[in-house]
């Protein structure tokens, strides 16, 4: 069962209309409310629920739900502001794999998603309990409950018997169900954000009369931005501030505001939030910083209790530049320029930099949210808002933390196919992880985990705010390239060399030009031009000649983008030519991107206006332009590739794997590393290939094992084992190349002597054949979930750090990327006449490792090193697995933070 249900803690989630409800297990004290839920139903609804209209049914239903806890029964209720509005329950009876489910929703609250939300939470709990099927009996005329089951996104069968119908619902979690949950969540989320980002009335609580206060600054921005709604100030010591009428309290306002801005001291925040909630406010913007733990809990509790969405605390504010609204509730220096970029940041300083940069570029902002400490509204919320607002075509994020990365990833994968999603990768490697016990933990840095998330979700991750703006300028103004082949054109050879170096360092290709293209360029460029790549058009090139040159390169089938590096010359000045104008003439005709580098440009990036209203990005240095082109090429490649699928894997026994894990944790409640036999048993549940091996606790057992396992040339390997042993080679706990019984005996006695009091036995294996030593592992990140790592293995794996990583579950595309990303990848495909390794077997190994990690939240860490890869064979030579007593957590269950 999920953590929330097991701990009997409430979970808050959104109904279809954006209102907040609390989902929690039923307790005995709910009896009267549950009985009232049924007693207040109309006779018709009672008949549809119980197949009869008896009032006695209400008491019996409440008795059943509030009875002492019993195996196979679960009951969840939905409540809002202390009123129970729905109940869903299941009972397995004698069948542990299937459960009968029933649902009840209060009269007047149908069609708001109460029942669907309760069922989603029951589905999550049932899966964790091993239940695979729900059944439900209903009258065939009960169209609402039948539609509920049909629209869940799960496979549902109906069997009609007279006036009744039995629904059978398979609880498999597939992409269809997750997509249906996503769609419901997106609709509810956008509805809940309406009072925040499209409020019809705003109140600023704490607006002061003294210039310089944050509340006054926000009130001033709201007043001067031309906000189209009603605006109020709350200050008991003033009648009017900046021409805005003041009122002593939120409850005394002439109308209830949709949004309240709280700019009062931290100590006053809980009371102010509670007052807003009681008055019916739907959203809070808390700019105040410095809340302690108690104040933070009280603030969030007020928001959840009264169904208010919350931005902040400790934030810069929010803005929506829609001309019909003109909302600017920030204390930035200037109003943001209206435009099409959505911006969400946690850092106020970064927010100001992005607002200024986007305004200067002319891209402008559709909506801006400074998330601050991010108690509630998150980047995931904003992506869904921008996806639906009809104005945003570019999303910019600066997130310092993730509340639910896997849900964020699913949202981002969908949104980024509609618009570019850019972020600053602000993560830094935690040095403490480098001292972790295993290769896997040492390799799995926080930066690597974030980069895996961004790569898989198609997010464009930059390394700085400047690079973010440089890339945004190109993606906003230019079409995407079809590939990474760039032609460089310059009027000065040195500038062309700099541009060519920058492109190569960014991973772009500068292909040679075809003879036909060369002949065409020679025909239009001045004498002395050097026609290679870069193309040196010389200082004598005219505006018309440069334009013709760029157009010809754009038409070349072997070129995906053109970078023009220009320096001012006296020749152009004397002739009156404007070489930049050559690029901005009718750029709308061009199907491929073009950018210019002007080495004397004062600003890092500008958007130059063109004759037809389009723009051309202009950069002050070539590396900025090259980085932007590289990001655009990666985005194009990501969009061109179909969405990956998680392959079905034969021979996986998840139920047996759970038994192995449960048995180990029952014997070792604190968890720990598996002994070789338990480890092998777990790997066999997933069909992970292991080299044959034997376990020996005595010298005689070691000899017998060696006789049974001797390889093709009779040699074996012996490895000591004791709980906690990780790096066997560093501990000199391995003997290689053992021949004959005498060497086996000698090796065992050596290990037994040196590790007396530690060693519990030895593992004997045949000496492996030659091959490429690789490393594969998985680590459960507390926030991001399981991360699969792959790269070069052996004793130098940490020194060389040649690893790639992707978040589980791996798709077919993810596993391909894992294999091809490390620097050692050419070794796998065959070099210098050698045959390639068994790539299909290697893919299956990684997919099975991913499946094991996704199935078992208790799998804290797995470390396969080395994995021997050879033609026709991939085998794990050494495996270590560590378990921890963790409960399942459903990352896709709809709930607020």
VENTAFEN-V459273 format. One record per pair of residues at least 24 apart in sequence whose C-alpha atoms are under 6 Angstrom apart, sorted by the first residue. I is the first residue (numbers start at 0). J is the second residue. Records with the same first field share a line. If there is no record, write none. Layout:
I->J + J
This chain:
0->124 + 127 + 128
1->124 + 887 + 888
11->894 + 895
12->894 + 895
13->187
14->112 + 187
15->111 + 112 + 187
16->187 + 190
17->187 + 190 + 191
19->306
20->78 + 79
21->77 + 78
22->76 + 77
23->75 + 76
24->74 + 75
25->74 + 75
26->65
27->65
30->61
33->61
34->58 + 61
40->106
80->304
96->130 + 131
97->130 + 131 + 132 + 133
98->133
99->133 + 134 + 135
100->135
131->170
132->168 + 169 + 170
133->167 + 168
134->166 + 167
135->165 + 166
136->164 + 165
137->163 + 164
138->162 + 163
139->163 + 164
152->176 + 179
189->384
194->257 + 281 + 282
195->258 + 282
198->257
199->228
200->228 + 229 + 230 + 256 + 257
201->230 + 256 + 258 + 259
202->230 + 231 + 232 + 259
203->232 + 259 + 260
204->233 + 260 + 261 + 262
205->262 + 263
214->262
216->330
217->328 + 329 + 330
220->327
221->327 + 328
224->325
225->325
226->324 + 325 + 326
227->324
250->278
256->280
257->281
258->282 + 283
259->283
260->284 + 285
261->285
262->286 + 287
265->290
269->297 + 298
273->301
276->305
281->307
282->307 + 308 + 309
283->309
284->309 + 310
285->311 + 312
286->312 + 313 + 314
287->312 + 313
288->313
309->375
310->370 + 376
311->370 + 371 + 372 + 373
312->371 + 372
313->371
314->369 + 371
315->347 + 369
316->369
317->367 + 368
318->366 + 367
319->366
320->365
336->363
337->363 + 364
338->362 + 363 + 364 + 365
339->364 + 365 + 390 + 391 + 392
340->364 + 365 + 391 + 393 + 394
341->365 + 366 + 391 + 394
342->367 + 395 + 396
343->367 + 368 + 369 + 396
344->369 + 370 + 396 + 397 + 398
345->369 + 370 + 371 + 398
360->605 + 606
365->391
375->896
379->407
392->418
393->418 + 419
394->420
395->420 + 421 + 422
396->422
397->422 + 423
404->783
406->891
408->456
411->456
412->456
420->458
421->458 + 459 + 460
422->460
423->460 + 461 + 462 + 463
424->460 + 461 + 462
439->776 + 862
451->804 + 805
470->627
473->616
476->614
477->592
478->591 + 592
479->631
480->559 + 591 + 632
481->559
482->559 + 632
483->507 + 508 + 632
484->508 + 509 + 558 + 559
485->509 + 558 + 559 + 560 + 561
486->561
487->533 + 561 + 562 + 563
488->533 + 534 + 563
489->535 + 536 + 563 + 564 + 565
490->535 + 536 + 537 + 538 + 565
491->537
492->535
495->533
498->621
501->622 + 625
502->625
505->626
542->576 + 577 + 578 + 581
546->581
560->591 + 592 + 593
561->593
562->593 + 594 + 595
563->595
564->595 + 596
565->597
583->609
584->610
585->610 + 611
596->621
643->810 + 811 + 812
644->810 + 811
645->810
651->684 + 685
652->684
656->681 + 684
670->882 + 883 + 884
671->881 + 882
672->880 + 881
673->880
685->847
688->874
689->874 + 875
690->874 + 876
692->763 + 764
693->762 + 763
694->761 + 762
695->760 + 761
696->760
698->744
702->740
708->765
709->765
710->765 + 766
714->738 + 766
715->764 + 765 + 766
716->763 + 764 + 765 + 766
717->762 + 763
718->761 + 762
719->761
720->758 + 760 + 761
721->757 + 758 + 759
770->867 + 868 + 869
771->867 + 868
772->865 + 866 + 867
773->865 + 866
774->863 + 864 + 865 + 866
775->863
776->861 + 862 + 863
777->860 + 861
778->859 + 860
779->859
790->821
792->864 + 865
793->865
807->849
808->849
835->870
836->868 + 869 + 870
837->870 + 871 + 872
856->887
857->882 + 883 + 884 + 885
858->882
859->883
